[in-house]
Amino acid sequence: MTVTEPVSDERACAGTPAWHEGILRRQSARESAARTYARALPIVPVRARGLTVEDADGRRYLDCLSGAGTLALGHNHPVVLEAVRKVLDSGAPLHALDLATPVKDAFVTELFRTLPAGLAERARVQFCGPAGTDAVEAAFTLVRAATGRTGIAAFTGAYHGMTAGAAAASGHAADTRVTRLPYPQDYRCPFGVGGARGAELAARFTESVLDDPKSGVPLPAGLIVEPVQGEGGVLPAPDAWLRRIRQLTAERSVPLIADEIQTGVGRTGAFWAVQHSGVVPDVMVLSKAIGGSLPLAVVVHRDDLDVWEPGAHAGTFRGNQLAMAAGTATLAYVRENRLAERAAHLGSRMLARLRDLAGHQPCMGEVRGRGLMIGVEMVDPEGETRGDGDRAGERPMGGSAPLPPAPALAAAVQRESLRRGLIVELGGRHDCVVRLLPPLTISDEQAEAVLDRLADAIEAAARDHRTDDGARNRTGRHDHPRTPQDARAAG
């Protein structure tokens, strides 16, 4: 029998190294190898408010992960806490399946108030299981029922969830029913040109696949797109390209599904990211911030697509009353306080400062984003050259060559950020993009503190990276720095 350390009085033990380390050791011993954030962020949060998280060892961090974008208002915002307390004190049922309740009615009313013009007037909503991936699965079921077709078109670099259908539509999985289409980007353009020309080529490729009778791709039941690819590396879809995709799908009666799970509720500087381009999708999949930090996911779709049978998609926990109350409070607060506009303004200032920093840091390949959804791609400025003399990754059709991705350097930036009290996320094709998803309530002063700490972390990581490269060149080997988990395991 394995004996674990007793934890009988957390208040007495909180802040002590033994208590903090004991929790981390037990997590490592008892939780699955599939855990993710815990590996890169070996902290034990015990309190949180707004942007700030306090660890069990007493350290405080500025949280620019925000529950992977879930916390639009930050941790424990007063309006969210009040909404939850009101439901708890009312004696209302906390679990209601898909029954009508006053709490649900208020949520749907507020949600419809925020939807893009052109969709709200003819929208229907389906409550799913509590995760965004459930909403994606429901959307696929919906469009397949409505069109009688089976295939789904998706874009390279996409991330739509971890269930079978959603994973198949994501960039890390393969499925014969999913067609991969190029997603435009500038720094690593799939056609080697970037800009408006690269976006036009991506649209033409999509049109060719849909129209060519010999492409081997039947007309799909739906096409799913992220207005900004998040896990794919913080890649905003060009507005003109997204409008072209909307035109192509509308002309062919292919429902357009907008995945607004991470981009929605003001994150990108508009309440919904599709509003930047003026596009009105046929279907929107929503989760994360719409639950006000609690699990909630829905599909919003055009009424003429609503042909599926009762029970075509269900979920035991689709009636989470606390999440609906927290979501209503969050949606209303973001709308009434114009936090989307605030995100656009502050985000542009943060991007400008980071781009200025990139002018002095060769390891920062590209800074990009929209609103308070920001990414910094880390690259190797001393990347090896090919035998033909071209840098690795050079664009075949000309233009400036992107430097090789540097995932180890990005991981070092994340570690150095944590040492400085800043929590950031990694993403991108090569896990080389440092991502910032601060709450929409972040103040100007807090934003400056975030950027100061990130700049220091990048400088420290780049300096160590140069030192490591020098050591590798001298010794012919390279020892990667140990993570905190490695150190504990060795100790």
C-alpha positions in Angstrom: 0.0 0.0 0.0 1.3 3.4 -0.9 1.2 6.0 1.9 0.8 9.6 0.8 1.5 12.7 2.9 -1.5 13.9 4.9 -3.0 17.2 4.1 -5.3 17.9 7.0 -4.9 21.6 7.6 -4.3 23.5 4.4 -4.5 26.9 6.1 -1.8 26.0 8.5 0.4 24.5 5.7 -0.2 27.0 3.0 2.9 28.9 1.9 5.3 26.3 3.3 7.7 24.7 0.8 6.8 21.2 2.0 3.1 21.7 1.5 3.6 23.2 -2.0 6.1 20.5 -3.1 4.1 17.8 -1.7 1.1 18.7 -3.8 3.3 18.8 -6.9 4.8 15.4 -6.1 1.4 13.8 -5.6 0.2 15.2 -8.9 3.2 13.8 -10.7 2.7 10.4 -9.0 -1.1 10.1 -9.4 -2.1 12.0 -12.6 -1.9 10.8 -16.1 1.0 11.4 -18.5 -1.5 13.2 -20.7 -1.5 16.3 -18.5 -0.3 19.3 -20.3 -0.3 22.8 -18.6 0.9 21.3 -15.4 4.2 20.2 -17.0 5.2 23.7 -18.2 3.6 25.5 -15.2 4.6 23.7 -12.0 2.6 26.0 -9.7 -0.3 25.4 -7.2 -2.8 28.2 -7.5 -4.7 28.8 -4.2 -6.2 32.3 -4.8 -6.9 34.5 -7.8 -8.4 37.8 -8.6 -8.4 39.6 -12.0 -5.1 39.1 -13.7 -3.3 37.9 -10.6 -2.9 34.3 -9.4 -1.3 33.4 -6.0 0.6 30.2 -5.7 0.6 28.0 -2.6 4.2 29.1 -1.9 3.1 32.7 -1.7 4.3 33.9 -5.1 2.1 35.9 -7.3 1.8 35.7 -11.1 0.3 37.8 -13.9 -1.9 35.3 -15.7 -1.8 35.7 -19.5 -3.2 32.3 -20.1 -6.6 33.1 -18.6 -7.8 29.5 -18.6 -6.9 29.2 -22.3 -9.0 32.3 -23.0 -11.9 31.2 -20.8 -11.6 34.1 -18.3 -12.8 37.2 -20.3 -13.1 39.1 -17.0 -10.2 37.5 -15.3 -10.4 35.4 -12.1 -13.3 35.8 -9.7 -14.8 39.0 -11.2 -17.4 40.5 -8.8 -20.2 40.4 -11.4 -19.6 36.7 -12.0 -19.4 35.8 -8.3 -22.6 37.8 -7.6 -24.5 36.0 -10.5 -23.4 32.6 -9.2 -24.3 33.5 -5.6 -27.8 34.7 -6.7 -28.6 31.3 -8.3 -27.2 29.4 -5.3 -29.2 31.5 -2.8 -32.4 31.2 -4.9 -32.8 27.5 -4.5 -33.0 27.0 -8.3 -32.1 23.6 -9.7 -28.4 23.5 -10.7 -28.9 20.7 -13.2 -31.8 21.1 -15.6 -30.9 19.1 -18.7 -32.4 21.0 -21.6 -35.5 22.2 -19.7 -36.6 25.8 -19.9 -35.5 27.9 -16.9 -35.4 31.6 -16.1 -31.6 31.4 -15.9 -31.4 29.9 -19.4 -33.9 32.3 -20.8 -31.8 35.2 -19.6 -28.6 33.7 -21.0 -30.1 33.1 -24.5 -31.6 36.6 -24.5 -28.2 38.2 -23.8 -26.4 35.9 -26.2 -28.8 36.8 -29.1 -28.3 40.5 -28.2 -24.6 40.2 -29.1 -24.8 38.0 -32.2 -23.7 39.4 -35.6 -26.4 41.3 -37.4 -28.0 39.0 -40.0 -27.7 35.9 -37.8 -29.5 36.9 -34.6 -32.9 37.5 -36.4 -33.0 33.9 -37.6 -30.9 32.1 -35.1 -31.5 28.9 -33.2 -29.3 27.7 -30.3 -28.4 24.1 -29.3 -26.9 23.5 -25.9 -24.3 20.8 -26.0 -22.0 19.1 -23.5 -19.9 21.5 -21.5 -16.8 21.7 -23.8 -16.1 23.4 -27.0 -15.3 20.2 -28.8 -18.9 19.1 -28.0 -20.2 22.1 -29.9 -18.0 21.3 -32.9 -19.3 17.7 -33.0 -22.9 19.1 -32.8 -22.2 21.5 -35.6 -20.9 18.7 -37.8 -24.0 16.6 -37.0 -26.2 19.6 -37.8 -24.7 20.4 -41.3 -24.6 16.7 -42.2 -28.3 16.4 -41.4 -29.2 19.7 -43.3 -27.2 18.9 -46.5 -27.3 15.2 -46.7 -23.5 15.3 -47.3 -20.8 13.8 -45.0 -17.5 15.5 -45.7 -16.1 18.4 -43.7 -13.6 21.0 -45.1 -11.1 22.5 -42.6 -7.9 24.4 -42.7 -4.3 23.5 -42.0 -3.1 24.4 -38.5 -6.7 24.3 -37.2 -7.6 23.3 -33.7 -11.3 22.4 -32.9 -11.1 20.0 -30.0 -10.1 16.5 -28.9 -13.2 14.3 -29.6 -13.0 12.2 -32.8 -14.8 14.5 -35.3 -13.3 17.7 -33.9 -9.8 16.2 -33.7 -10.2 15.0 -37.3 -10.8 18.6 -38.4 -7.8 19.8 -36.4 -4.3 20.1 -37.9 -2.8 17.2 -35.8 -5.1 14.4 -37.0 -6.2 12.8 -40.3 -9.6 11.6 -41.5 -10.7 10.6 -44.9 -13.9 12.6 -44.4 -12.0 15.9 -43.8 -10.5 17.9 -46.6 -7.5 20.1 -45.7 -7.3 23.5 -47.2 -4.5 26.1 -46.9 -4.9 28.8 -44.3 -3.2 32.1 -45.3 -0.4 33.6 -43.3 2.4 36.0 -44.0 5.5 34.7 -42.2 5.3 31.1 -43.3 2.9 31.4 -46.3 2.1 28.0 -47.8 2.6 29.5 -51.2 5.8 31.4 -50.4 4.5 34.9 -51.0 2.4 36.1 -48.1 0.3 39.2 -48.0 -2.7 39.8 -50.2 -1.2 37.6 -53.0 -0.8 34.6 -50.7 -4.4 35.0 -49.4 -5.7 35.2 -52.9 -3.9 32.0 -53.8 -5.3 30.3 -50.8 -8.8 31.3 -51.8 -8.2 30.1 -55.4 -7.0 26.8 -54.1 -10.2 26.4 -52.1 -12.3 27.3 -55.1 -10.5 24.8 -57.3 -10.9 22.0 -54.8 -14.6 22.7 -54.4 -15.3 23.0 -58.2 -12.9 20.5 -59.8 -14.9 17.3 -60.5 -11.6 15.4 -60.5 -10.2 16.9 -57.2 -11.4 13.7 -55.4 -13.2 15.9 -52.9 -17.0 15.8 -52.9 -18.8 18.9 -52.0 -18.6 19.0 -48.2 -21.4 19.2 -45.7 -19.7 22.2 -44.1 -16.6 24.3 -43.9 -15.2 25.2 -40.5 -12.8 28.1 -39.9 -11.2 29.9 -37.0 -11.3 33.7 -37.6 -8.0 33.7 -35.7 -6.1 30.4 -35.4 -5.2 30.2 -31.7 -3.4 26.9 -31.1 -2.2 27.2 -34.7 0.0 30.1 -33.8 -2.2 33.3 -33.4 -2.9 33.7 -37.1 -5.6 36.2 -37.9 -7.5 35.4 -41.1 -7.2 38.2 -43.6 -10.6 40.0 -43.8 -10.7 39.9 -47.6 -9.9 36.2 -47.6 -12.6 35.4 -45.1 -15.1 37.4 -47.2 -14.0 35.3 -50.2 -14.5 32.1 -48.3 -18.0 33.2 -47.3 -18.8 34.0 -51.0 -17.5 30.6 -52.1 -19.4 28.6 -49.6 -22.6 30.6 -50.0 -22.6 30.1 -53.8 -22.2 26.4 -53.4 -24.7 26.0 -50.5 -21.9 24.8 -48.1 -22.7 26.0 -44.6 -19.9 28.1 -43.1 -19.1 27.2 -39.5 -17.2 29.9 -37.5 -15.3 28.5 -34.6 -15.4 31.4 -32.1 -14.6 29.2 -29.1 -11.5 31.2 -28.2 -11.9 34.3 -30.3 -15.4 35.2 -29.1 -16.7 37.6 -26.4 -14.5 40.6 -27.3 -11.1 38.8 -27.3 -10.0 40.1 -30.7 -11.4 43.6 -30.5 -14.8 42.8 -31.8 -17.5 41.0 -29.9 -17.2 38.1 -32.4 -14.1 37.9 -34.6 -16.1 37.4 -37.8 -17.3 40.9 -37.4 -14.0 42.3 -38.4 -14.6 41.1 -41.9 -18.4 41.7 -41.9 -18.9 38.0 -42.5 -22.1 36.3 -41.3 -21.6 32.6 -40.8 -24.3 30.0 -41.0 -23.2 28.3 -37.8 -21.1 29.5 -34.8 -19.6 27.2 -32.2 -19.1 28.9 -28.9 -17.6 28.0 -25.5 -14.9 29.2 -23.1 -15.7 32.8 -22.2 -19.5 32.4 -22.8 -19.7 30.5 -19.5 -18.0 33.2 -17.4 -15.3 30.7 -16.3 -17.6 27.7 -15.9 -18.2 24.9 -18.5 -20.7 25.8 -21.2 -20.9 25.3 -25.0 -23.5 26.0 -27.6 -24.1 26.0 -31.3 -25.8 28.9 -32.9 -27.2 28.3 -36.4 -29.6 29.6 -39.0 -33.1 28.5 -38.6 -33.3 26.8 -42.0 -30.6 24.4 -41.0 -32.7 23.2 -38.0 -33.9 19.9 -39.6 -32.2 17.4 -37.3 -34.3 15.1 -35.1 -34.8 15.4 -31.3 -31.9 13.8 -29.6 -29.6 14.1 -32.7 -27.1 15.7 -30.4 -27.5 15.8 -26.6 -25.4 15.9 -23.4 -26.2 15.3 -19.8 -24.5 18.5 -18.6 -26.0 20.9 -21.1 -28.2 22.5 -18.5 -25.5 24.0 -16.2 -27.4 26.8 -14.5 -24.4 28.3 -12.7 -22.5 28.5 -16.0 -25.5 30.2 -17.7 -25.8 32.8 -14.9 -22.0 33.5 -15.0 -22.2 33.6 -18.8 -25.0 36.1 -18.8 -23.2 38.4 -16.4 -20.0 38.1 -18.5 -21.7 38.8 -21.9 -23.6 41.8 -20.5 -20.5 43.2 -18.7 -18.4 43.0 -21.9 -21.1 44.5 -24.0 -22.1 47.3 -21.6 -18.5 48.3 -20.8 -17.3 48.1 -24.4 -14.5 45.8 -23.5 -14.2 44.6 -27.1 -13.2 48.2 -28.1 -10.9 48.3 -25.1 -9.2 45.1 -26.3 -8.7 46.5 -29.8 -7.1 49.7 -28.4 -4.9 48.1 -25.8 -4.0 45.1 -28.0 -2.7 47.4 -30.8 -0.5 49.2 -28.3 0.9 45.9 -26.9 1.5 44.7 -30.5 3.3 47.9 -31.3 5.6 47.7 -28.3 6.4 44.0 -29.0 7.1 44.8 -32.7 9.5 47.5 -31.5 11.2 44.9 -29.3 11.4 42.5 -32.2 13.5 45.1 -34.1 16.2 44.6 -31.4 15.7 40.9 -30.9 16.7 38.7 -33.9 15.1 35.7 -32.1 11.6 37.2 -32.5 10.6 36.2 -36.0 7.1 37.8 -36.1 4.7 39.5 -33.7 1.1 39.1 -34.7 -2.4 39.0 -33.3 -5.7 40.8 -33.0 -7.0 42.6 -29.9 -5.8 40.8 -26.8 -5.0 37.6 -28.7 -1.2 38.0 -29.2 1.6 35.8 -30.5 5.3 36.1 -30.7 7.0 33.5 -33.0 10.5 32.6 -31.7 13.1 31.7 -34.3 16.7 30.7 -34.5 18.6 33.7 -35.9 21.6 31.5 -36.5 19.6 28.8 -38.3 21.6 26.3 -40.4 21.6 26.9 -44.2 20.7 24.3 -46.8 23.3 22.8 -49.1 22.0 25.1 -51.9 22.9 28.2 -49.8 19.3 29.1 -49.0 18.2 29.5 -45.4 16.0 26.7 -44.1 12.4 27.6 -44.7 13.1 30.1 -47.5 10.1 31.1 -49.5 10.3 29.4 -52.9 8.7 32.3 -54.8 10.9 35.1 -53.3 10.4 37.6 -50.5 12.1 37.6 -47.1 12.9 34.2 -45.8 11.4 33.1 -42.5 14.0 31.9 -40.0 13.8 28.3 -38.7 11.4 27.9 -35.8 12.9 27.6 -32.3 10.7 25.6 -30.0 13.4 25.1 -27.4 13.8 28.8 -27.2 10.1 29.4 -26.9 10.0 26.9 -24.0 12.8 28.8 -22.4 10.9 32.0 -22.7 8.0 30.4 -21.0 10.2 29.2 -18.1 11.9 32.5 -17.8 8.5 34.3 -17.8 7.3 32.0 -15.0 10.4 32.9 -13.0 9.5 36.5 -13.3 5.9 36.0 -12.3 4.3 35.8 -15.7 2.2 32.9 -17.1 2.2 32.6 -20.9 1.2 29.8 -23.2 2.9 28.2 -26.2 1.4 27.2 -29.6 2.0 27.2 -33.3 3.0 24.6 -35.8 6.3 24.0 -34.1 5.3 25.0 -30.5 7.5 28.1 -31.1 4.8 30.8 -30.6 4.6 32.5 -27.2 1.0 33.4 -26.7 -0.7 36.1 -24.6 -4.4 35.9 -23.7 -4.8 38.4 -20.9 -8.3 39.1 -19.5 -10.2 42.0 -21.2 -10.1 43.8 -17.8 -6.3 44.2 -17.8 -5.3 47.7 -16.9 -2.7 49.8 -18.8 -0.3 49.5 -15.9 -0.7 45.7 -15.8 -0.2 45.5 -19.6 3.1 47.4 -19.2 4.1 45.0 -16.4 3.3 42.0 -18.6 5.4 43.4 -21.5 8.3 44.3 -19.2 8.5 40.8 -17.8 8.1 39.2 -21.2 10.9 41.4 -22.6 13.2 40.4 -19.7 12.3 36.7 -20.2 13.0 36.9 -24.0 16.4 38.6 -23.3 17.4 36.0 -20.7 16.3 33.1 -22.9 18.0 34.5 -25.9 21.2 35.1 -23.9 21.2 31.5 -22.6 20.4 30.2 -26.0 23.4 31.9 -27.5 25.6 30.5 -24.6 24.2 27.1 -25.2 24.9 27.3 -28.9 28.5 28.3 -28.1 28.9 25.4 -25.7 27.4 23.1 -28.3 29.8 24.3 -31.0 32.7 23.8 -28.6 31.8 20.4 -27.3 29.8 19.0 -30.2 26.9 18.2 -27.9 23.9 20.1 -26.4 22.5 19.6 -22.9 19.0 21.0 -22.6 18.3 22.8 -19.4 16.2 20.7 -17.0 12.6 21.6 -16.3 11.5 22.0 -12.7 9.8 18.6 -13.0 13.1 17.1 -14.1 14.8 18.6 -11.1 12.2 17.2 -8.7 12.4 13.8 -10.3 16.2 13.7 -10.0 16.0 15.0 -6.4 
